[in-house]
């Protein structure tokens, strides 16, 4: 299948900053930029930048980033699910994971995360895939945000609802391990019913729940 990548861009102003949002960004451009030192939620900034370059180079991969000049200050990743996770078991070419979402501390409050995600879906370029995201409370920056688990969960749900992602049930053990964890999904309008049915089989693997 074709993974459509139509470049989009916009500029945000606030807090005396001018931030350019753009993507999908090619790997060579991601490699030329510099990662903000605070982008360390998943791994060290340099290592995370290498991961972004790798994702950007994948046929299905896309990096939507925010930059202040030549410094990456936020990003969202889209890629096939990890082969070690349940979500890859259906071998679906039209199932894409919205993976990491991260914004440097000093750039929070500008609406960057919301606009990055909206930009990714602009121009109907993800209508032929199912996009899902798994929210685990242990990935959330509760300390810096000052939010409770439940307030953070609501914030993440509201963020994903900006692109019509909705809560979906699943019997996945990791998601079921804590009530704050959740699965959110957006089914593109061009996705065939056969793919929706295959995704249902991935979501529920214990017969009594399906």
FENFENGI-V405460 format. One record per pair of residues at least 24 apart in sequence whose C-alpha atoms are under 10 Angstrom apart, sorted by the first residue. I is the first residue (numbers start at 1). J is the second residue. Records with the same first field share a line. If there is no record, write none. Layout:
BEGIN
I=J, J
END
This chain:
BEGIN
1=60, 93, 94, 128, 129
2=59, 60, 93, 94, 128
3=59, 60, 61, 62, 93, 94, 125, 126, 128, 129
4=59, 60, 62, 124, 125, 126, 127, 128
5=59, 60, 61, 62, 120, 123, 125, 126
6=120, 121, 122, 123, 124, 125, 126
7=64, 119, 120, 122, 123, 125
8=64, 119, 120, 121, 122, 123
9=64, 65, 66, 116, 119, 120, 122
10=66, 115, 116, 119
11=66, 67, 112, 115
12=66, 110, 111, 112, 115
13=110
14=107, 109, 110, 111
15=106, 107, 108, 109, 110
17=68, 107, 110
18=67, 68, 69
19=65, 66, 67, 68, 69, 71, 72, 73, 74, 107, 110, 112
20=65, 66, 67, 68, 69, 70, 72, 73, 112
21=64, 65, 66, 67, 68, 72, 73, 74, 75, 112, 113, 115, 116, 119
22=63, 64, 65, 66, 67, 75, 115, 116, 119, 120
23=56, 62, 63, 64, 65, 66, 75, 76, 116, 119, 120
24=56, 61, 62, 63, 64, 65, 76, 77, 78, 119, 120
25=52, 53, 56, 57, 61, 62, 63, 64, 65
26=52, 53, 54, 55, 56, 57, 58, 61, 62, 63, 64
27=52, 53, 54, 55, 56, 57, 58, 61, 62, 63
28=53, 54, 56, 57
29=53, 56
30=54, 56, 57, 63, 64, 65, 70, 72
31=56
32=70, 71
33=67, 69, 70, 71, 72
34=67, 68, 69, 70, 71, 72, 73
35=67, 70, 71, 72, 73, 74, 104
36=67, 68, 70, 71, 72, 73, 74, 103, 104, 105
37=71, 72, 73, 104, 105
38=73, 74, 102, 103, 104, 105, 106
39=72, 73, 74, 75, 102, 103, 104, 105
40=102, 103, 104
41=100, 101, 102, 103, 104, 139, 140, 141
42=100, 101, 102, 139
51=77
52=76, 77, 78, 100
55=79, 80
60=93, 94, 95, 96
61=96, 97, 98
62=98, 120
63=100, 116, 120
64=101, 115, 116, 117, 118, 119, 120
65=101, 102, 103, 112, 113, 116, 117, 119, 120
66=102, 103, 104, 107, 112, 113, 115, 116
68=107
72=103, 104
73=102, 103, 104, 105, 106, 107, 108, 112
74=101, 102, 103, 104, 105, 107, 108, 112, 113, 116
75=100, 101, 102, 103, 104, 112, 113, 116, 117
76=100, 101, 102, 103, 113, 116, 117, 120
77=101, 102, 116, 117, 120
78=120, 131, 132, 133
79=131
80=131
81=132, 133
85=172
86=172, 173, 202, 203, 205
87=132, 172, 199, 202, 203
88=202
89=199, 201, 202
90=195, 198, 199, 200, 201, 202, 203
91=198, 199, 202
92=129, 130, 195, 198, 199
93=129, 130, 195
94=126, 127, 128, 129, 130, 131, 187, 188, 191, 192, 195, 196, 199
95=128, 129, 130, 131, 132, 187, 191, 195, 196, 198, 199
96=126, 129, 130, 131, 132, 133, 185, 186
97=129, 130, 131, 132, 133, 134, 185
98=131, 132, 133, 134, 160, 184, 185
99=131, 132, 133, 134, 135
100=133, 134, 139
102=141
105=144, 145
108=145
111=159
113=159, 160
114=156, 158, 159, 160, 161, 162, 163
115=159, 162, 163
117=159, 160, 162, 163
118=159, 160, 162, 163, 164
119=163
120=163
121=163
122=163
124=188, 189, 190
125=188
126=186, 187, 188, 189, 190, 191
127=186, 187, 188, 189, 190, 191
128=187, 188, 189, 190, 191, 192
129=186, 187, 188, 189, 190, 191, 192, 195, 196
130=185, 186, 187, 188, 189, 190, 191, 192, 195, 196, 199
131=165, 184, 185, 186, 187, 188
132=160, 165, 166, 167, 168, 183, 184, 185, 186, 187
133=160, 165, 166, 167, 182, 183, 184, 185, 186
134=174, 175, 181, 182, 183, 184, 185
135=175, 180, 181, 182, 183, 184
136=174, 175, 177, 178, 179, 180, 181, 182, 183
137=175, 178, 179, 180, 181, 182
138=178, 180, 181
149=180, 181
150=179, 180, 181
151=180
152=180
153=180, 181, 182
154=180
156=182, 184
157=182, 183, 184
160=184, 185, 186
161=185, 186
164=188
168=200, 203
169=200, 203, 204
170=200, 201, 202, 203, 204, 205, 206, 209, 210
171=202, 203, 204, 205, 206, 209, 210
172=202, 203, 204, 205, 206
END
